[in-house]
Amino acid sequence: VPRTGAAGQTPDPGFFNVNSDVDSKNKSKLEAVSLKIDQDFDPLTVTSITAYRNLRNTVLYDSDASPLRSVVGDFKGFHETFTQEVQLKSPAGSRINWILGGFYFHNKTGFDPQLVFIGASTVQTLDSAQTSTSLAAFGQATMPLGDSTNITAGLRYTWDKRRIEGETLTNGALTRSARDKDSWRKLTWRLSIDHRFSDELMVY
């Protein structure tokens, strides 16, 4: 497919080549760790699951893809997440298998910042962050109905909160900004029945 250049500029003749005024780059650094602990308190078992994840990325790109100093983006982003879950489980071999637990989630992501160079004299700075927090409590139990049938019931109550804020500066002057937040609460449930016809076949 013949290519055309921006504002009359001639594209590079190479199929995989670009003809821009910056050397584009994309660099990401990810750090993540998780820890699971199972502790037996005869006859109950407590499980703790902790996880942390941190991502930093830098992207430099030429939006107009030409030698002209038209639009260049310099993006720095961050993404940070922490989760914690605690479970209390029924003793092994119990007739009724049950689990109680709690879950915590926290995430923050955004620009740190994003710079947009427009022409030779205009610089836009975009700062933004979105924070999400979630708390939940849950429980579930499975009870046998005869030798081959089980019934399972569960409840989960979840509370979510999200906050977003951001601003744009043009050549150092604030040109726009926004802030908002909201939260949600919901009780969800599960009810299921399963029947095992054989060691190879189960219907639920």
Disulfide bonds with the S-S distance in Angstrom:
none
